[in-house]
Amino acid sequence: GAGAVLEGQYKFGVNDVPPVTLGPGQMFFESFDKPGEVHAVSGNASSTQPCKILAIVFHKKGDPVTIPGM
């Protein structure tokens, strides 16, 4: 999947890699084709300001979009 930050600050991290904070116009990407790659951190980086993102999810036909229990 991929996404773009439209407004605010978005915190994003995959697996054990330290999360990054992205601002408006910046994009993030995660690959479901790489075994074991899990979107581990996701959310608004601010406790006072709103955050809006545009998320684009790519997946193989018939595969689940999410992993149960994660």
C-alpha positions in Angstrom: 0.0 0.0 0.0 0.9 3.6 -0.3 -0.4 6.9 1.0 0.1 10.6 1.1 -0.2 13.0 4.0 -2.8 15.7 3.2 -2.8 17.6 6.4 -0.9 17.5 9.8 1.8 15.1 10.9 1.6 11.3 10.3 3.8 8.8 12.1 4.6 5.7 10.1 6.8 2.6 10.7 7.3 -0.9 9.3 8.5 -3.8 11.4 11.3 -2.8 13.9 12.5 0.2 11.8 12.1 3.4 13.9 9.0 5.2 12.8 9.2 8.5 10.8 7.0 11.5 11.0 5.8 12.8 7.7 4.2 16.1 6.8 1.9 17.4 4.1 2.9 16.3 0.6 5.1 13.4 1.8 4.3 9.8 0.9 4.7 6.5 2.6 4.9 2.9 1.2 4.8 -0.6 2.5 5.1 -3.8 0.4 2.9 -6.8 1.1 5.1 -8.8 -1.4 7.9 -8.9 1.0 7.4 -11.7 3.5 7.1 -10.5 7.1 6.7 -6.8 6.3 4.2 -5.5 8.8 2.8 -1.9 9.1 3.7 -1.6 12.9 3.2 2.1 13.6 0.5 4.2 12.1 -1.3 7.3 13.4 -1.4 11.0 14.1 1.9 12.3 15.4 0.2 15.1 17.2 -2.1 15.0 20.2 -3.6 18.4 19.4 -3.7 18.9 15.6 -5.7 16.9 13.1 -4.1 14.6 10.5 -5.5 13.5 7.2 -4.0 10.9 4.8 -5.0 9.4 1.5 -4.4 5.7 1.7 -4.1 3.5 -1.4 -4.2 -0.2 -0.8 -2.9 -2.7 -3.4 -3.4 -6.4 -3.0 -3.7 -9.6 -5.0 -7.2 -10.6 -5.9 -8.5 -12.9 -3.3 -5.9 -12.0 -0.6 -7.0 -10.4 2.6 -6.4 -6.7 2.9 -5.6 -6.9 6.6 -4.0 -9.5 8.8 -6.3 -10.7 11.6 -5.0 -10.2 15.1 -2.5 -7.5 14.2 
